Structure formats: structure tokens, C-alpha cells
Amino acid sequence: MAEHGELLGFWWAARDRLQPGRVTFFLFVKPEGRGQGIGRSLYESLERAMQAAQVRQLRVSVWDNQPEDRAFAERRGFIERSHALAMVLDLATFDDRPDDAIIAGLQGEGFQFTSMAALGDTEEAQRKLYALNDTTNRETLGGDGAPSWASFEDFQQRVCRADWYKPGGQMVVIDTATGDWAAMSAISRFDDHAYNLHTGVDRRYRGRKLAQAVKVLALRYARDVLQVATVHTHHNSRNLPMIAIDRKLGYVQTPGTWLMEKSLGCDTPAAAALPD
């Protein structure tokens, strides 16, 4: 707090839903309050609170165009866990005409391009979407292989019943010869832009341009149905195939984030509640 009671900085933290021993936190100090030890004091109080709550691991995301913030974290023992590249596409310059031939060729090979809306968004379809989403997300290059949801029921509650979920923006590709779900690309609208949440291809079907084709359909949905001007997304910096696809489609890179991690060395299970 400043001399006259002005708030100059704060932190807050939240446990990971699937790994309660891990906490993600945020720490902010106003520009006029920096260089005065406020950030140091806030972090020290954070770490004391986390130790008392028996937290074993801390995570924080730091803008990759703010090296001083990364240095602050590294001085306190944090190491880089991953690097998320941010990318944005201006739909006014998006030319999807060259992809018509790719999509038509894949359809000729027996692939059906459809959406959860067209499939009725049934529970059976949601279960198949969950299986494909979970598997391809775990296999993302540079990822840690951890699941994003505890179960199908968790996925159904947190995704299919979420306000942002749009069945028409959940594009899927089905191999009509086997009935297998081969690829997907999920997109939705947030404020004045769309966000491409995840694009994935079953490992058995990779190398056939399915990712590019299904993503183009998701982008058309954003342009023609959601009627937004831009589409945003993030990639693990090691996921070079998807980064290459997005650059080919016209995405440009914008400031992303480093995920920094620190072990607190607590061996006992996390049990205590975090402070209010």
C-alpha cells in the first residue's frame, strides 16, 4: 500500500484442479511501485502462505517480451517449463481458396468434414470428441502429457456445458471407412475475436493435411458465422508442425508467455486450504 492507502500490488493463487499440490499464481505491482521492494515482499508472503498450505509446486506465466519479469522469477529459483507462442490471424487477409482442393481431395479419400452441431451434439458424439481431444492434447509436441480433464463427465461439464461452447465451431473429421474420428479443430468467440482452442489429429492419420483442412473450416466458421475480424491462438514453441500450418494460413506471432515453475520441496500431501 502507498502512503495514502493506494493499492500498488497484490498476488492471488489457485490450486490445479487435477494436481492439488500445484498452484498457479499471479503477482502484480504497478509501474510506479516497482524498484521499491514491493514485489519482493509480496512474493515472500506468497511463498510463506504456500508453504503453510503444503503446496509442493508453484507455477507462473511471464510475458516473453518482459525479460525483467523473467529475471525476477529466476532469481527466486523458477525455471522455464514451456514457452507458449501467441499468434493472430487477420481474417480480412485470409485466403482459403487454395484449401478447397485439399478438402475435396480428402473427401474423395473417404473423410467426412462435419461439426458437433451437424451431428446433433449428442452424448455419444461428445464422448468421441472428448476421446479425440484428450488424446491429441496429451500428445501435443512439447507438452507434459497430462490430461486436461479428470473424466468425460468433467469434460462435458467444463466444455460442452460452458457458455462459450459452440457446437457449430467444433469441427471434426470422420473416416467413413471405419467410423473413427480422425481430426478436430475447436473455435469459439470471446469478446470481439475468435479463439482457436485446439486442433488435433489422431496419430494414425497424420501427414495427410487433415490438420490444415479442418482448421480452415474452423476459420471459415469464425469469419462467416461468428463474424469476427481476428482469430487468436497459442502454441507450445516445440509444436513446430502446427506453428508451420498457422504461418502458412497467415497467422503472425504476437507476445506470448513463458511458463515458469518452482518446487517448494514439500513432501506431505497438500491438505490445508489456501488463504482467502
PyMOL commands that set and color helices and strands:
alter all, ss='L'
color gray80, all
select helices_A, chain A and resi 31-33+38-52+67-75+99-108+123-138+152-160+167-169+203-205+210-226+240-249
alter helices_A, ss='H'
color red, helices_A
select strands_A, chain A and resi 9-15+22-29+57-63+79-90+111-115+170-175+181-190+193-201+230-236+252-263
alter strands_A, ss='S'
color yellow, strands_A
deselect
rebuild
show_as cartoon
